[in-house]
Amino acid sequence: MNKSISVIGAGGWGTALAKLLAEKNEYPVTLWARKSEHAAVMAEKRTNPFYLPKVVLPHDLAITANMDIAAKSDVLVVAVPSLVMRDIAHSLSDLLPPGRTIVSCAKGLEDGSYLRMSEIIEQECTGAAVAVLSGPNHAEEVGERQPTATVIACRDNEIVENLQRIFATSYFRPYTSNDLIGVELGGAFKNIIALALGMLNGLGFQDNIKAATMTRGLAEITRLGMSMGAKSETFAGLAGTGDLIATCISKHSRNRWAGEQLAKGYSVAQITGQTNMVVEGVRATNVAFNLAQKTGIDMPITTELYRVIYQGKDVKTAVLDLMTRDRKAEM
């Protein structure tokens, strides 16, 4: 039986999950913020003014900047940007006894190594049981108790069913999976297609091309995912299609917003300078492009997006080149 839960990372997603878990009032929940000033503001105002300002935090949610709380927690929910996952996991490794359960909520792959977040945690936190949570879950909506569903993946059936029970509420419905690879890759690679949708939106294109791009984008990230050991059906589920649709169409999507800024001619540096949130799709595009080059997987949308972001290609030219590629069968 779990005794306490710590949520590591006080961005929007970490805050929303900490609120959800604390409101269930089953176990003590602590939210960890990297900066002591951030923790102090949240503790005083009972809201997260930097990432989730409209959501009121429960009074029994503990908030701290002291990571030592992790040592006393049975379940750790890690909701940090993929860029800092290794540093966070390394810090946790010095605190955690073997046997703790760690749930990764980060969406991305490590630059250079192309490791998934669960693989990084397993490397750094030896002996931990690792699960991943991913799906069409915008923090703003979860924080406001808007209904949605998600997927929790783990190799251990007992652990994943326990986590399913812990996270389940009347507005947050978790499904289980044993395909960690597919669930993680779906969450990472959908951000690429969301950038592309934002570019189309920024150019003023309408629904037909957006629907086509989402569909063909899903096809290419599924191909890449399967080459890395994922199950194709996972990409047809919540962690694939569900998350892709939510990220492509939502007003909350910073990846779609970033694509719109690219279409307006802003550089990546200018775009990231306008937000305090990480645009995971920029890094994911680089990782997926290089993986596709290594494996020979055909990823035309990812390739054109890479050329726009990293080689300065004109956005309109990239769209034209996609539309005039060699004709082929759909399947």
N, C-alpha and C positions, 0 to 999 in steps of 0.2 A: 504494500500500500504506500502510495506516494505521500510524503509529508510536507514538502514545500516546492515551490517553483520559482525560478529566477528567469527573467527575460533580459537578455543581454543586448543592449542597443535601444536607444530612446529616440530613434527616428519615428516617422509616421507609422510604419508597420509594427515595430516593436511596441510602441505606445498603444496601438489599437489592440494588439494581442494581450498585452498586460491588463488592459481594461477588461477585455472579455473574460480572461481567466479570473481576475479579482472579483468581478461581479458574480461569478458562479458561487463564490464563497465556500468552496470545498477545501482549499488549501491556502496557506499564506503565500502571497505572491509579491515579489520584489522586482522593480524595474531598475536596471542599471544604466546610467548615462556616463559617457566618457568624461565630460567636463563637470566639475563640481558646481559651477555656476548654473549650468543647465539643470542639474538635479535640484538645486536649491530653489530655482524659480518654479519648477513643476511642483515641488513639495508645498510651496507657499500658495501658489495660485490654483492648484489642482487642475491644471491644464498644461498642454505642451504648446506654448505660443510660437515656437519655431517651426514645428512640423504638423501639428494637428490642433490648431487654436480653437476650433469650435466644439471640441469634445471635452466633456467634464470627466475628470478621473475620480474613481471611487476613493473615499477617505481612508479605507483600509488597505489601499495599494501602497506598499512601502516604496520609497524612491531613494536611490543612493548613487554615489560615484565610487563607492568602495567595492572592488571586485571580489573581495574576500567572502562576500555573501554566497558566491558560487559554491564554495566548499561545503556549505550546509544544505544545498539544494539537491533534491532527488532528480528533478527534471530541469534542464536548462534549455531555454528557447533562444536561439541565437539569431537575431534579426539585424545584421550589420551589412554594409555594402561588401560585395565580393572582394573588392580591392583590399580590404583590411581583415578578411577572414583569417588568414594565416597568423597574423599578429595576435588577433583575439584568441584564436584557438591555442596558440603557444602560451599566452598568459594564463588561460584556463588550465593548461596541462600541469602547471605547478601547484594547482589548488585542488584538483579533483581526485578523489580516490577512485579506483577501478569500479566499474559497474554502473556508473551514472548514465542516464539517458540524455542525449543531446539532440535537439530538434533544430535542424538548419532551415531557416526561412529565407536565406540569401539566394538570389537568382543571378548566376554568372559562372564563368570559369576563370581559372587563374591564368594570367598571362605567362607565356613561355612554356609552362608545364602542361597547360590545358586540363588540369585536374578539376574535377567537380568539387563543390564545397564539402560534400560528405567525405570525399577522399582526403581532403586537407585535414578535416577534423580527426579522421581515423589515424592519419599520420602523426598528428600533434598530441592527441588525447588517447593514448594507448589504453585499451581496455574499456572504453566507453561504448555504449550501444547507440548507434547513430541512426536517426530518422530524418526525413525531409518533409516539408509542408509546402505545397504550391497549388495555385489555382487562380481563378478569376476573383481576386480579393484585393480591391483597392482599399487602402487603409482608411480613407475618409468615410467610405460607406460602412465598413465593418465597425468603425468607431461610433457611427450613428445607428448601429443595430439594424442596418439594412440587410435583408436575407441574401445569403449566397451559399455556395458549396465549395469544398476544397478537397485535396487529396493528401493523405499522409502515407508515405512509403517507408517501409523498413523490411529487413530480411527476417526479422523475428516476429512471428504472428502474434504471440502473446503481448509483446511490447506495443506493436502497432494498434492492436485492439484496445489496449489500455489508453494509449494516446488519443485514439478516436473518442473514447468516453470522456476523457479530460477536456478536450476542445469542443465537444458537441454542445450546442445551445439551441434555443428555439429559432435563432436566425443564422447560425453558422453550422453547416452540415458537413462533417468530414466523411469522405470515403477512404477505404484502405487500398493499398497496392504493395506489391513486392518488387516493383520495377523502379528502383532508385534512379537508375541511369535515365530512363525515359522521363520521369517526373522532373528531374533536375534539368535535363537538356531542354525540355519543353518550356520551362520557366525562363531559361537563359536565352534561347534562340528566338522566342516570340518577340523579344524587344527589338530585334533586327527588323522584322516585318512591320512593327509599329512605327519605327523610324521612316520606313518607306511609305507607309500610309500617311504619315504627317507631311512628307514631301508632296505627295499627290494632293493633299488637302491645301497645302500652301500654294500650289500651282493653280488651284481653283477647279480641279477635276471633280467629277461627281461620282455617283454610286457604282456604276458598272465597273470601272477600272479598279475601284477600291475593293469590290467583292472579288474580282479576278485576282488581284494581287494577294489578298488574304489567302485565297484558295491555293494559288500556285506557290505562295510563300510557305504555307503549311506543307505542301508536297516536298519542297526542297529541304526544309529543316527535318522532316521525317526521314528522308533519305540519309542525311548526315547522321541523325540520331541512331538509325538502325545500323549504320556502319560502325558505330561506337558501342553497340551491344544493347541498345534500347529495343523495346517491343513496339511494333508499329501501332498497335491498338491504343497505347498510352497517348500517342499524339492525337488520336481521335476523341480523347476524353477531356476532362476538366483541366488537366495540367498542360494540354496541348491546345486543342480547339477553343476550349473555354477561356483560358488565359489569353490566347491570341486575340479573340474577339474583344474581350474587355479592354485589353491594352490598346487595340487599334481604334476603338470607337469612343473611349471615355474622355470626358473633359478633364479627368484627374490624371491622365497618362502623361508623364513628363517625357517619355520617349516619342509619343506622337507629337507633342509640343516641340520637341527638339527638331524633329523632321520638318515641321512647318517653318522653323527658323532657318534651317538649311536651305529650304526652297526660296526664302527671302534674301539669301546671299550672305547670311552671317556665318562666320567660321565656328568651328567646334569650341575654340577657346572663348570666343565671345558668348556663345550659347551657354556653356557651363558656368561662365562668370555671372550669368543672370539668375542662377538658382543655387540654393544651398543643398539641393538634393542631387544624388548621383544619377547620371543618365547612363544606365547600364548597357543600353543598346550600342553605344559607341565602341566600348571595349569588346562587346560580344561580336560585333561585326568583324573586328580585326581577328579575333580568335577563330570564328567560323570560316572566314575567308582562308586563313592559313591552314586550317584543318582540311578544307575542301581541296586546296592545292596539294596537300600531302596524300590524300586518299583518292583523288580523282573524282570526287562526287560533284555532279553538275549543280551549281547553285547560282543561277544567273542574277536573281534579285540581290542576293548578298554581294555578289561580285560588283555589280553596278553601284551599290550603296558604298562599298569599300572604296571604289574609285572616286566617288563624290567626296567622302569624308577625308580620305588619306592622300588622294592624288589631285584634288581640286577640280574634278570633272564637273562640267555644267549639268545641273539637275535636269533641265529639259532635254539635253542631249542623251543623258542616261535613260530617260523614259523612252525616247525615240529608238535607241539602240535595243532596248528590251522588246519593243513592239515589232521590230523588223528583224529579229533573230530568225535563223533557219526554221522553217515550219516542221512540226513533228506531231506524233500521236500524243494524246493526253496521258495515257497510262503506259 
